[in-house]
Amino acid sequence: MNPSRSPSLRPSESLVGSLCLEVDGVRRRAGQLIEGMARCHDGPLLERLRRELGNLQRRHRELQRSARSLSATARRDSLGVALLLELTSRPLAG
């Protein structure tokens, strides 16, 4: 038995939990990038940071679409899906 996973978790709960964690990670990394871009004076590095931020913005939009899709189809774990919808509705950096 996997100790990191409760035997009572359903696959949908595990998926929603994983997506919530990913959204949080995307938001934290975006904040770090924005802070780094504000201090950066190196053109090539600044461009790399902008590209990475763009990739995170695309992933955030994908997560928003997934949350909406789960919301429309999920019969269980409605509280988890509601949390996922809330997290994906927040701006990346604030």
DOMI-722931 format. One record per atom (N, C-alpha, C): x, y, z. Coordinates in steps of 0.02 Angstrom, whole numbers, plus 50000, padded with zeros to 5 digits. Example, Ala and Ser with C-alpha at 12.3 -4.5 7.8 and 13.67 -1.06 7.14 Angstrom:
<pts>
506604971650390 506154977550390 506604983550390 506424988850354 506844994750357 506455000250394 
</pts>
This chain:
<pts>
500424994150000 500005000050000 500445006250000 500255011149962 500615017449958 500445021850018 500935023250062 500785027150122 500605034350108 500795037050051 500645044050036 499935045050011 499585039650000 498905040249974 498425036450018 497915039750039 497415036650081 497035031450041 496905025550069 496545020450032 495825022550018 495555027550053 494865029650042 494795034849987 495345037349959 495305042349906 495075039149841 494615042449809 494405040249742 494855043449691 494925040449632 495355043349580 495185050649564 494545052449565 494365059349549 494625064149602 494615062049665 494885066349718 495635067249711 495965061849693 496685062249683 496855066849625 496465066549571 496575070849513 496455078149532 495915079549566 495765086449585 496305089149632 496515085049679 497045087149725 497695088649688 497865084349640 498475085449601 498435091849560 497855093149531 497765099249492 497805105449537 497515105049596 497565110749644 498295112149661 498675106849674 499385107749689 499755110749630 499585108549570 499915111249511 499755118649501 499125120549510 498935127549504 499335131749554 499385129349615 499765132949666 500495133749645 500795128449619 501485128749596 501575133549538 501105133549492 501145138149434 501105145349459 500655146749505 500575153549531 501205155849568 501485151449609 502095153349646 502675154649599 502765150249549 503315151149501 503215157549460 502605159049441 502465165249403 502665171249445 502505171149509 502695176649553 503445177449557 503805171849562 504535172049563 504815175049499 504525172949443 504755175549378 504645183049372 504065185349393 503915192449388 504385196449432 504515193949492 505005197349535 505695197449504 505895191849475 506545191349442 506595195949382 506065196449344 506065200749285 506135208149305 505845209949362 505895216849385 506615218649404 507005213749424 507695215149444 508215213649390 507995210449336 508465208049285 508705213649239 509355213749226 509655218649181 510005215249122 509925208749116 510245204849063 509715203149010 509805205748950 509305204848897 509135197648882 509635193248869 509465186148854 509115182648913 509315184148973 508995181049031 508275183649038 508185190049027 507515192949031 507055189648980 507305188448921 506905185248869 506725178048889 507195174548919 507065167648941 506525167648996 506575172449042 506075173049095 505385174649066 505355178849016 504715180448982 504415174348949 504845170448916 504595164348883 504325159448935 504685158648990 504445154149042 503785156549071 503715163049081 503095165749106 502525164549056 502665165348992 502165163848941 501945156548943 502425152048953 502255144948958 501815143649019 501965146949074 501555146249135 500855149049124 500795154549087 500145157449073 499725152649030 500045149348982 499695144448941 499465138548984 499905136149028 499725130549071 499155132549118 499165138649143 498635141049186 497965140949149 497955143149087 497335142949047 497105135749037 497575131049025 497395124049018 497075121349083 497355123249139 497085121149203 496395124149215 496285130349193 495615133349198 495115129349157 495305127549096 494855123549053 494705116749085 495215113649114 495115107249147 494645107949207 494725113249245 494295114349303 493565115249281 493465119149229 492785120149204 492485113649179 492885109649145 492655103249120 492475098549177 492905098249228 492755094049286 492125096549321 492035103049325 491455105849358 490815103749322 490845103449257 490255101649217 490095094149221 490605090049236 490495082749233 490565079249300 490865082449350 490995079149414 490355078149453 490235072149474 489665070549516 489875070349590 490515068749601 490775068149668 491325073449678 491515074249739 492045078949757 491895085949731 491275088049739 491095094749714 491465100149753 491625099049816 491995103949855 492705104749827 493025099149811 493695099449781 493695102949714 493195101549674 493145104849608 493015112249617 492605114049666 492475121149680 493135124649700 493535121349741 494185124249760 494625125049698 494645119949656 495045120349595 494805126149551 494155127049544 493895132649505 494105139349535 494085139849601 494285145949635 495025147349623 495445142349631 496165143249622 496335145249550 495995142249502 496155143849432 495865150549411 495385153149449 495095159649431 495525165449456 495985164049502 496415169249528 496965171049477 497155177349475 497705179149428 498355175849448 498795174849399 499435171649413 499855175449463 499875181849457 500275185849503 499835191449528 499885192549592 499445197749618 499775201449670 
</pts>
